[in-house]
Amino acid sequence: MHQRQLGPFTVSALGLGCMNLSHAYGTPPPPEDGERLLQAAIDQGVTLFDTAAMYGFGTNEALVGRALKAHRRNITLCSKGVLGGVKGEDGITRRVIDGRPESILRSCEESLRRLQTDVIDLYYLHRWDKKVPIEESMGAVSRLVEQGKVRTVGLSEVSAATLRRAHAVHPVTALQTEYSLWTRNPEIAGLAACRELGVTFVAFSPVARGFLCDALHDVSALAEKDIRRGMPRFEPANYAANLKLLPGYKALAQEAGCTPAQLALAWLMHKGPDIIPIPGTSQLAHLRENLDAADLRLSPGLVERLEAHINEHTVTGNRYSAQARAEVDTEELGA
């Protein structure tokens, strides 16, 4: 496996996003299947693993901790706080964003217990809680670094301006944001700010939540609780328009001698050595397919045609609903 630099860590050029082993895309696999996939990732050279308190309201961290405990010294373990769940009087756990310093400190302690480790290598603020100055939230994370509970600090879904404010309080190692051929928001300002500050960019949803895998053709087949049901790009009319992009995209993948998913990942890796995609999967075959993308080389001409075919002007629908857009701080295309 090729390597890339993530702050002080040398990691596999492709990481593993662990979310869908417990959360988000319909019914997750049984825990034993999730553990099997995590072990397979280790066996195939993955050393970067990304989870969060929010994923399955803690169950994903517990799964990752259980499966990777024996390999802890050989991996870079990343998790996220601030975004999580609180159980109400009715017994229902609801999503909350809480960036108060005391909440961040408590959330990190809970993550450490679930992950069965005494330190998290890279701890992100999953969202900026806009009710709390980013300087206060970063101050709390810097205390976690001082206490030896966190090695480095990251941010997720924030703007270039917020990244700079946070970095002034404590050095930021990584910015994690959605980035793929059909989500180009980081190109507005985020990537440039990362390069200015020496921050690594970690790209989640690099295969466009399955769209660029050529695996989803009928959105009516999505499970009731699949988060894509609430995303404008997956609304039936918008998705029908987006599907028209697939034939040309698959032709480019064929020309490159790879699968559609591999082309999406290879494109991201060609955007710079400071970008690390973290595709997620629950399928062993897809894991191997994704990792093989690290060996692909794309010609400049093919990259140019690829970017002209799928971009912010050719994709229909926003990546998030209005409510979800209000929760993030990233720059908006066309704003």
CORHU-V345818 format. One line per field, one symbol per residue. psi: psi as a letter, one per 40 degrees, with the letter a starting at -180 (. if undefined). burial: # if it has 9 or more other C-alpha atoms within 8 Angstrom, else .. A space follows every 10 residues. Layout:
psi=???
burial=???
//
This chain:
psi=hiiihgbehh iidhahhede eeidgahiii dddddddddd dddeehehhh aiddhffedd dddddddede edeeihhhii adhaihhide ehhihihhei dddddddddd ddddefieih dhhihdihhe ehhddddddd ddddddeeeh diiiihfiid dddddddddh hhdihhihhi degeddeddd ddddddefhi hhhifefffe deefehehee eiidehedde hddeiddddd dddedddddd dddddefiid ddddddddde eieehhigii iehddddddd dedeeihhid dddddddddh addeihiidi iddddddiei ihhe.
burial=#..####..# ########## ######.##. ...##.#### ##...##### ########## #########. .#..###### #####.#... ....#.#### #.###.##.. ##.####.## #########. .#.####### ##.##...## ########## .######.## .######### ######.### #.###...## ########.# ####....#. .#...##### #####..##. ##..##..## .###.#.### #########. ...####### ##.#.##### ####...#.. .##..##.## ##..##...# #...#.#### #....
//
